[in-house]
Amino acid sequence: MRVLHTSDWHLGHRLHDQDRNEEHAQFLEWLLGAIETQRADALVVAGDIFDTANPTHAALEQYYRFLMGLRQTCCRHVVIIGGNHDSPGTLNAPREILRFLNIHVTGKAHDHPDDELISLRDRAGRLEGVICAVPFLRDRDIRQAVAGESYAEMEQRLKDGIVRRYRQAATHALPFRELSIPIIATGHLFASGGQLSDATEGSEKPIHIGTLGNIHGDEFPDAFDYIALGHLHRPQKVGGRDHIRYAGSPLPLSFSEFDDRKTVYLVAFSGNRVERVEPLEVPSRRRLVRLRGPLPKLTDALLALEDPAGLKTWVEVRAELEEYDPYFVQKMNELVKGRNLAILKYQVTYPNRAQSLDELMPERTLGELSPEEVFRRKCESEQFNLEGNPDILGAFRELLEEMDSHA
């Protein structure tokens, strides 16, 4: 059996207010081709299909066009789980119809873990694999609030809930072990030791209170032959384990990912044994460039950049100036005028000053901040000790989840 593992598409994503629709369309077209070329029997998408809980019409159209395109490929099974960016309601709405197309969607956790167990059958009706389709687990899915519990107790209960959920899934899958077929689990969470993008840029925001989403690789049950994870944008193993992996995002979602190699994984099984996990590199449709240094160095670097034949190159400029220059942005824009380049972000520092003008101002606009970041900044401005009142942060996150689930 051959399985393609991908995640974190973030359809509808905008980078500094620039849409990525063309890039996403090219990725999805490439993915359909890769499924056919690699003769993949199954596709697993491990969450964050959309960038927001209320995806644009264009993002929804891309998603459904891709699912329809799968019918023309050799792929027999599709399993899609919800991530922390996804609205369970949006993903689950067409679930019953999609099931007739052998597309299984788990937008949110079921009341009973055995309902997340998906049987994969070949064209002759024989069982050839099992997937425990565990989606992003929201606090209310795994932890009941207890009055008066401490922050540490709240964290421990949350972690215990995540681990318990996977043990329950493993228990329901164990009867299939004697059939020597692959048993695969999914997840959308943060596993300890994972490498994030820049905290100030990426959308890999904390998805649970404190660090409790951070379960260790050895806390996943041994019953699973492969664990397909989503949430972190860089492809990687968990704790050095070959069978527990993040596929990463197919597009760089921030300038901190400008040099990342983007992949999907082809997982080849022999019986229930993983023969190999092969990374398939996603073609780069648009180049992201991060430049840093004093004005002369930036000028030379911009002039040296080649104009691509395809999509416009996007540039982040981090300038180190001796003194304030009111014409700095104008000078930079003149260097890319009429070229297939665009500078999306400027950051200016003054190394020889005690404190730069940039350091006195926020680096990101309101549109670039997550709701939780806005809430935290408001608490800081009101001199409210949020860290000392974890129940308030927990309540805020529960309200956000409630809003997302009804989006």
Number of C-alpha atoms within 10 A of each C-alpha: 18 21 23 28 27 27 29 29 25 25 25 22 21 15 16 13 10 10 13 18 16 11 17 22 17 13 19 19 14 13 20 19 14 18 21 15 11 15 17 21 20 22 21 24 26 33 30 26 27 26 22 18 22 16 21 15 10 11 22 17 13 18 19 11 14 16 17 13 13 22 13 10 17 16 21 18 21 22 22 24 29 31 32 30 25 26 27 25 17 20 19 17 12 11 16 12 11 16 13 9 15 15 19 22 24 22 26 25 22 14 9 11 19 16 15 22 20 18 14 22 14 13 9 6 8 10 14 18 21 20 23 25 30 29 28 30 25 21 22 13 16 18 18 12 15 10 7 9 12 13 17 12 12 22 20 14 20 27 21 16 20 24 18 16 20 22 18 14 24 23 14 16 21 13 9 15 15 8 13 13 20 24 25 24 29 28 25 26 28 26 25 15 15 18 15 17 20 13 11 14 16 17 22 20 19 16 22 20 17 17 16 23 24 18 18 15 18 11 13 19 17 10 19 24 18 24 22 26 33 33 28 25 28 22 25 19 19 22 15 11 12 14 19 23 25 32 29 27 26 27 26 23 22 18 21 19 22 18 12 16 19 21 23 23 22 24 21 19 18 13 14 21 14 17 12 15 19 13 17 16 12 17 14 15 16 18 16 21 18 16 16 15 16 16 17 10 14 18 15 11 13 18 12 9 13 11 14 13 8 10 14 16 21 20 20 19 20 18 21 18 19 13 12 12 11 8 8 14 13 10 13 18 13 10 16 16 10 9 13 16 22 18 19 15 16 15 14 22 20 18 13 11 11 6 11 16 12 12 12 8 8 9 14 13 8 11 10 17 14 12 13 15 13 14 15 17 12 12 13 12 9 9 9 13 11 14 12 10 12 18 19 12 18 18 12 15 19 15 12 13 20 14 12 19 16 11 15
